[in-house]
Amino acid sequence: MMRSRYLRNFAATLALLAAIVIGRPLLATPPGKSIRTGLWVTQKLPLNQRDNEELESQLRENHNLSGVCLHIPWDEIEKVAGQPNFDAIDKTVAIFRRSGVKYQLCFKPGAFTPPFVFSDGAKAFETEVRNPHRADFGSRIRIPVPWDPTYEASFSRTIERLGDRYANDPLCVSVVLTCANFMSAEMHLPKDRSEITRWRALGDYGSELLGVYKKFTDLWASAFPKQEISLHISKVLDLPPSFQEKIIDYGLSRYPERFSIQSCQLTGRKEDTGQMTYDLVQEYRDRAHHGFQSLAGLNGSDGRMGSPEMAALNLVHAKAEYWELWHGDGFSVSTSTEAARAWQEAKDLGYDAYKKKLMAAGKYR
């Protein structure tokens, strides 16, 4: 116990010295109160009346949730350049308002970029769907080169229109910092060996991508001046973690009270220490608002996501402010209740005591 406390104190001292050397803010806690707390659920944009009715019913039946992360494919709302159709979002937001539920807008480009962007001259990067859990696994797709000016102009214009329409809604408390994406809102880009070679042929992609993220950090923050700006951190091509750190440092320097980082790779299989995104959250946990997402179902027979108890241990270790549950778990009253109870118990006991309890019960992995 004494040795582990000494190691933690020594690590904290090293972090403090590093912060002084590189000029990062030395905050005991993120400035301002937490923007998002509790359990949130991921939700695809409903595109028909049946899906809307199902969503409203689910929100009415489950009181464990603090909010909904609404995932919006760009190509679903803008078929013609400069003419976005917000009807589907409006109908969904009306449900949130009737339910009194907070929401986040996750507006996704990448593989969901409308065809007109490429027709207008944006340079495409062609690849294929790599996730074996997706129904379209192996399909050929294309994404825009993130620093292409035609793409940037089109995406920027629509972000501004989104802000005009939803930024004044008090229930809209967060937006995801999307700009250079693949199949999700995370920072992923296609990165097998041949693809890295193709990225290199396009120039200094590290510098180009850093410029893209700085530009869109400011754009999202301007379009949504009251909302959390949430960066979904992940590995980017073959760039080191210092690349993500530069973006996080920029966001914190500009919008310290509402810039947030999120790892979408929370597991309940084991302790997540040693995983790049988890370690980045740990590094910034006392300086940036932050939370986690479970990308699939807990307690699955395949063991892919593990248990709510181990997920809760990871949350408490990182001092998470919120937890995004996969759609199926979030709208399951039993699973979301189990997750909420595990997380509350972990918070009540603290990391060390909760870990000991899981070990004693044979639930630690």
N, C-alpha and C positions, 0 to 999 in steps of 0.2 A: 504493500500500500504506500509506504513512504517513498519507495523507488518510483512508482508510477506517478505520484504527486510531484516528485522532483523532475521527472521527465516532462510532465505537462508544463510545469513552471519554466523549465529551460526552453521548451518549444515556444512558449508565449513570449519569453524574452527575446528569442531570435526573431520572432515575427515583429515585435516592437522595433527592434533595431533595423530590420529590413524596411519597415514602413517609414522610418525616419530617413533612411538613405535614399529611397526612391520617391519620397514626398507624398505618400498616400495619407488620407485623413485618418487620424487616430481617434476613433469613436468607440466608446464602450458599448453602445447600442446604435442601431440605425437611427438617423435623425427623423423625428416625427413618429407618430403612432403607426402601428401596423395597418396596412391598407387592406390586405386580405388575411383572414384568419379562418380556422376551422376546416371542415371538409367541403371540397368543391367537386363538381362532376364534369367530365368532358361530354359534350353533346354536339353531334353533327347538325348542320343547319337543316331544319325540317323543310321539305319541299312540297308537301301536300297537306290537306286538311286532316287526314288520318294521323299523320305524324305529329301535327300540332296538338291534336286532341290527346294523343298518348303522352306527349311531354307535359301538358297541363295536368293530366291525371297523376302522373308520376310525381310532380312537384307538390301536388295537393296531398299525396299519401305519405311522403317521406319528409320528416321534419329534422332529419340529421344534417341536411345540407345548408351551407352558408351561401353558396353561389354556384353559377353555371359558367363553364368555359365554352363559349359558342364558337365552333370551328366552321369557318366560312371559306369555301373554295372560290377564288377570284373568278374563275371562268363560269361559275353558276350565276353570278349577279351582273356580269358585264359581257354581253355577247357582241355588242357593237361599241367601238371606240368612243369614249366620252359620254356614253349613255347607260350608266349603271342602273339596274332595276333593284330597288331596295325592298320590294314588296315582301319577299320571304323573310328578310331580317325584321322588317316592321311587324309582321304577324308574330314572330317569335318574341320580340321585345314586348309586344302587347301582353303576351302570356307572362313574362317576367314581371311586368307592372301589376297585372291582376294578382299575381302570387306574392308580390313584394319581395322578389328575389334579386339579389345583385348578380351582375354578369360581367364577363370579360369578352371582348371581341378578339378573336384569333383569325385574322384575315390572311389567307395563305396564297402566295405566289408559287414559284418553283414549278412543279409539274402541273399546277392548276392555273398557270398563266394562260389567258385567252389566246386563241389562234391569231386574232388580229394584231397582237403585239409583234409576232414574227412576220406577219404579212406586211406590217408597217416598216420592217427592216431590222428588228432586233436580232442580234446574233444568237443562235441556238446552240446548246450543248446537248448532244444526243446520248442517251444511255438506256438503261432498262430497269425495271422494278426488281429490287434485290431482296425485299422482305418476303421470306417463304410463308409468312402468316397471312399475306394478302392474297385475295382472290385473283388479282391481276399479276401475280408473280411471273416474271420473265417477259412481260410486255415491253415493247419499245416505247420510250417516252422522250420528251425533250424539255429542257428548262432553259430560261434565258441566262446568258452570261451576266452575272449580277451587276457589273459596272458598265453594261451597254447603255448608252444614253437614251435610246428609244424606249427600252424597258424602264429605265429609271423615271423618265418623264411620265409614262403611262401609269406606272404604279403610284408615283407621287400624287398625280392628279386624283386618283381614286381614294387614296388615303385622306386627302384633304376633304373630299366629298363625304367620306364617312364621318370625319370630325364635325363637319357642318351639321350633320344629321343627328349624331348621337352623343357628342361630347358634353352637352348640357344636361343629359339625363343623369340624375343623381344615383341611379341604380347601376349605371355603367361606370365601374370603378377601376377597370384595367384594360389595357390593350397589350398584345404581344408584339415585340419588336421583330417583325418579319422584314426581310429584304433580300437575303441570299440563302435560299432554301431549296430543298430537294422534294421529298414526299411529305414532310411534316413541317411544324413550326420551329423545329430545332435548327441548329446551325450546320447541319449535315450538308455535304455536297458529294457527288459521286467521286469515289477515291480509290478504285483499284489501281494497280500499277500502270496499266495502259492509260487510264483516265488522268492520273497525275502527270504523265508525259504530255497529254493533250492540254491540260491546264497550263503547264510550263510554256507550251508553244504560244499561249495567249499573252504571256508577259509576266511581270512580277505580281503574281496573284495575291501574295501576302499584303503588299502595300495597297493594291487595288481593293481588296476586300476590307481592309481596315478603313479606307476612305468611304466605302459603301456603308459600313456600319455606323461610322460617325455621322454621315449625312442623314441616314434614316433614323438614328437616335433623335436627332434634332427635329426631323420632320414629324415623327410620331408624337414627340413631346409638344410640338407646336399645334398640331391638329387636335390633340387631346390634352389640354393644359392642366386638367385637374386629376387625371388618371395615373395609375401605376403604369410604368413602362417596363414590361417584363421580357427579359432576354432569356431564351431557352438555350442554355449552354450545352455544347457537345463538341466532339472532335471535328476539326475542320481540315480536310485534306491531310497533308502531312505536316501541318503547322504545329509548333509546340504550344503548351498551355499559356505561355507568355502572350500569345496572340489574343486569347480570350481575356487575359488580364488587362491588356491595353484597352480593349473595348469596355470592360467593366469600369476601369479607372476613369475613362472618359465619361461614361454615364454618371458615375458618382460625382465627378467634378462639376458636371453641369446640372444634374437633377438629383441631388443627394436625398431629398425627402421622398422621392417616388420612383427612383430607379430600383429595379428588382431583378434578381437572378433566380433561375429555376433549373433544377436537374429533372429531366423526364425519365430517369433511369433508376428510380427508387426500387429496391427489391426487398422482399421478406425472406430471401433464401439464406442470407448470411449478413454479417456486418459489411457495409458498403465502403468502408475505409480502404483506400488503395485504388478505388475507381476514380478516374480523372474528374468527372463532373462532380462527384460527391466531395472530393478533396478540394475542389475550387470553392464550393459552397462553404465548406469548413473554414477555408482561408479567409473568406469575406463575411462570415456569419455575424460578426460584431460590427460590421460597417455597412452592410447592404441588406435591405429587405430580401427575403428568400423563402422558397418553399420547394415542394417536390411533387412529382406526378408518378403514379403507378400506371404503366402503359397497358396492363392486361389484368385479368382477374386473379385475385388472391385466392388461396385455398384450392387451386386447381389440381386436378388429378395428375397433371404432368409436372407439377412442382415448379413451373416456370417462374412464378412471381412469389412463391413462398407463402408465409403466414402473416396475418395482420400484426401479430405480436413482434416478430422480428422487424417488420416495416416500422412499427412504432418505436422500436429501439433506435433504429437509424434516424428517425425523425427527431427524437429527443437528443440524441448525440449531436446533431447539427443545429439544434435550437430552431427547428422549422416553425414558421409562422402559419403555414397552411399546407394542406395535403389534397392534391387533385386525384380523385379516384377514377378509374376506368369506368366508362358509361354503365356497363352491366352491374358493377359493384356499387356505384354511386346511387343508382336507382333501385337497388335491392335493399329493402328496409332491414333485413336481417344482416347482410354483409356490412352495410354502412354503420349499423348499430354496433356490430362487433369491432369494426375498425375504430369507431369513436371511443368505445370503452377501453380498448387496448391503448390508444394514444393518451387518453386521460389518465389511466393508471400509470403509464410510463412517465408522464409529466409530474404526477403527484409523487412518485417514488424517486425520480431522477435517474439518470443514465446508469450509474454504478449499481444502485439497489435493484433497479428493474432487470438489469442483466443477470444479477445473482438469482433473482426470482425465476427467470426463464431457465437458467441452468439447473436450479433445484427441481423444476417441474419437467425437465427433459425437453424443453421447447427451444432451447438455444441451439443455433446452428453456426 
